[in-house]
Amino acid sequence: MNAEKVPDIIIGRLPVYLRALQRLSERGIQTTSSQELGEIVGISAAQIRKDISQFGEFGKQGTGYAIPFLIERLRDIMNVNKVWDVVIVGMGDMGHALARYNGFSERGFRVSMVFDNDPQKIGQKVGELEIYDIASMTEKLKQNKIRIAMLTVPATSAQEMADQLIKAGVKAILNYAPISLNVPSGVRVQYIDPVTHLQRMTYYLD
Amino acid sequence: MNAEKVPDIIIGRLPVYLRALQRLSERGIQTTSSQELGEIVGISAAQIRKDISQFGEFGKQGTGYAIPFLIERLRDIMNVNKVWDVVIVGMGDMGHALARYNGFSERGFRVSMVFDNDPQKIGQKVGELEIYDIASMTEKLKQNKIRIAMLTVPATSAQEMADQLIKAGVKAILNYAPISLNVPSGVRVQYIDPVTHLQRMTYYLD
């Protein structure tokens, strides 16, 4: 998988390519070009060809990419040819929204457990899932070998919760709290921050 | 502002640099280097220097970047040296979470109106904001010259709502629905998709 050899900035673009390819596939389209893909995702065709060529030869000059094949290869490369169990920590509005989000299945993820520390929420159901007490989190995460968590607690408790998750074996955290997390090497954090997306657009507004 | 000259992929990195600089600034740090910034955001120092140099000369060889100055310049470049009114369409869990999110202020945005079409929600309050009827949206957006919207409706109604927003003058849409929107040129869309962030991390997991 040569994780060390491919720059992370390229890895970050692969999910965007995969999403675009899956949408083309849903519309019954079988082949695409770096030009077409580039127009969909807003990245130059040259950059797309360069990124994808890091992982081997996929497209043919003149005939483009076979979409089903490229989807399968990208799923292999990104390790989403299986379903990962993911937990949610913090069942406020955002935690509920994520627990009910129907975009995870078929893209490699399944919300398997949700946690909160509010006695009024513990034991309640969100869809099929019961909200568990955070006090039981370390044990449950270890038992189920959970590696991935989404963190939707307030900023004030995000670092403490991240520390607990990491002690329980979590290696990847998707952080919705508006703070930077300190994590040891070997643990990955991604931030969901609506403001960075808004700022990317205001650049173009008068 | 030379919007046409700088590739959008660079524009997309500026908010990430700005966020990192603001966090350094909050800790009282006055100068930084492309190396330090690179470690924080996970982008190479060379790339950062190249990106920032698109907009002029900022750093000095050996002394690095003056953080307050670079923050101000980036805010100018991205048009967030003022406060933009933003509306939320769809007051489900995600809409509520965004309406209550406290990361907008001081970063250029203010949620000024929220909309839904559910009679049970219309007229309810979320913080200081009353939920307005979507039927009144076009008129209210035009009156208030709203240019930016966050779309948190179900996938099935996202395109219809986007069309309404655009007719009312909206030029930038942050879309939380898991579908691609068709928009005319001159309108920008950004997607918030937790799965792309998760997939970027599973690449590194065994």
Boltz contact constraints between the chains, C-beta under 6 A:
constraints:
  - contact:
      token1: [A, 3]
      token2: [B, 204]
      max_distance: 6.0
  - contact:
      token1: [A, 8]
      token2: [B, 42]
      max_distance: 6.0
  - contact:
      token1: [A, 11]
      token2: [B, 200]
      max_distance: 6.0
  - contact:
      token1: [A, 11]
      token2: [B, 203]
      max_distance: 6.0
  - contact:
      token1: [A, 12]
      token2: [B, 200]
      max_distance: 6.0
  - contact:
      token1: [A, 15]
      token2: [B, 196]
      max_distance: 6.0
  - contact:
      token1: [A, 15]
      token2: [B, 199]
      max_distance: 6.0
  - contact:
      token1: [A, 15]
      token2: [B, 200]
      max_distance: 6.0
  - contact:
      token1: [A, 16]
      token2: [B, 196]
      max_distance: 6.0
  - contact:
      token1: [A, 23]
      token2: [B, 180]
      max_distance: 6.0
  - contact:
      token1: [A, 42]
      token2: [B, 8]
      max_distance: 6.0
  - contact:
      token1: [A, 78]
      token2: [B, 199]
      max_distance: 6.0
  - contact:
      token1: [A, 78]
      token2: [B, 202]
      max_distance: 6.0
  - contact:
      token1: [A, 78]
      token2: [B, 203]
      max_distance: 6.0
  - contact:
      token1: [A, 79]
      token2: [B, 202]
      max_distance: 6.0
  - contact:
      token1: [A, 79]
      token2: [B, 205]
      max_distance: 6.0
  - contact:
      token1: [A, 80]
      token2: [B, 199]
      max_distance: 6.0
  - contact:
      token1: [A, 80]
      token2: [B, 202]
      max_distance: 6.0
  - contact:
      token1: [A, 93]
      token2: [B, 93]
      max_distance: 6.0
  - contact:
      token1: [A, 93]
      token2: [B, 96]
      max_distance: 6.0
  - contact:
      token1: [A, 93]
      token2: [B, 97]
      max_distance: 6.0
  - contact:
      token1: [A, 94]
      token2: [B, 97]
      max_distance: 6.0
  - contact:
      token1: [A, 96]
      token2: [B, 93]
      max_distance: 6.0
  - contact:
      token1: [A, 97]
      token2: [B, 93]
      max_distance: 6.0
  - contact:
      token1: [A, 97]
      token2: [B, 94]
      max_distance: 6.0
  - contact:
      token1: [A, 97]
      token2: [B, 97]
      max_distance: 6.0
  - contact:
      token1: [A, 103]
      token2: [B, 178]
      max_distance: 6.0
  - contact:
      token1: [A, 103]
      token2: [B, 195]
      max_distance: 6.0
  - contact:
      token1: [A, 107]
      token2: [B, 195]
      max_distance: 6.0
  - contact:
      token1: [A, 109]
      token2: [B, 198]
      max_distance: 6.0
  - contact:
      token1: [A, 147]
      token2: [B, 205]
      max_distance: 6.0
  - contact:
      token1: [A, 171]
      token2: [B, 205]
      max_distance: 6.0
  - contact:
      token1: [A, 172]
      token2: [B, 201]
      max_distance: 6.0
  - contact:
      token1: [A, 174]
      token2: [B, 197]
      max_distance: 6.0
  - contact:
      token1: [A, 178]
      token2: [B, 103]
      max_distance: 6.0
  - contact:
      token1: [A, 180]
      token2: [B, 23]
      max_distance: 6.0
  - contact:
      token1: [A, 188]
      token2: [B, 201]
      max_distance: 6.0
  - contact:
      token1: [A, 188]
      token2: [B, 204]
      max_distance: 6.0
  - contact:
      token1: [A, 190]
      token2: [B, 197]
      max_distance: 6.0
  - contact:
      token1: [A, 190]
      token2: [B, 201]
      max_distance: 6.0
  - contact:
      token1: [A, 195]
      token2: [B, 103]
      max_distance: 6.0
  - contact:
      token1: [A, 195]
      token2: [B, 107]
      max_distance: 6.0
  - contact:
      token1: [A, 196]
      token2: [B, 15]
      max_distance: 6.0
  - contact:
      token1: [A, 196]
      token2: [B, 16]
      max_distance: 6.0
  - contact:
      token1: [A, 197]
      token2: [B, 174]
      max_distance: 6.0
  - contact:
      token1: [A, 197]
      token2: [B, 190]
      max_distance: 6.0
  - contact:
      token1: [A, 198]
      token2: [B, 109]
      max_distance: 6.0
  - contact:
      token1: [A, 199]
      token2: [B, 15]
      max_distance: 6.0
  - contact:
      token1: [A, 199]
      token2: [B, 78]
      max_distance: 6.0
  - contact:
      token1: [A, 199]
      token2: [B, 80]
      max_distance: 6.0
  - contact:
      token1: [A, 200]
      token2: [B, 11]
      max_distance: 6.0
  - contact:
      token1: [A, 200]
      token2: [B, 12]
      max_distance: 6.0
  - contact:
      token1: [A, 200]
      token2: [B, 15]
      max_distance: 6.0
  - contact:
      token1: [A, 201]
      token2: [B, 172]
      max_distance: 6.0
  - contact:
      token1: [A, 201]
      token2: [B, 188]
      max_distance: 6.0
  - contact:
      token1: [A, 201]
      token2: [B, 190]
      max_distance: 6.0
  - contact:
      token1: [A, 202]
      token2: [B, 78]
      max_distance: 6.0
  - contact:
      token1: [A, 202]
      token2: [B, 79]
      max_distance: 6.0
  - contact:
      token1: [A, 202]
      token2: [B, 80]
      max_distance: 6.0
  - contact:
      token1: [A, 203]
      token2: [B, 11]
      max_distance: 6.0
  - contact:
      token1: [A, 203]
      token2: [B, 78]
      max_distance: 6.0
  - contact:
      token1: [A, 204]
      token2: [B, 3]
      max_distance: 6.0
  - contact:
      token1: [A, 204]
      token2: [B, 188]
      max_distance: 6.0
  - contact:
      token1: [A, 205]
      token2: [B, 79]
      max_distance: 6.0
  - contact:
      token1: [A, 205]
      token2: [B, 147]
      max_distance: 6.0
  - contact:
      token1: [A, 205]
      token2: [B, 171]
      max_distance: 6.0
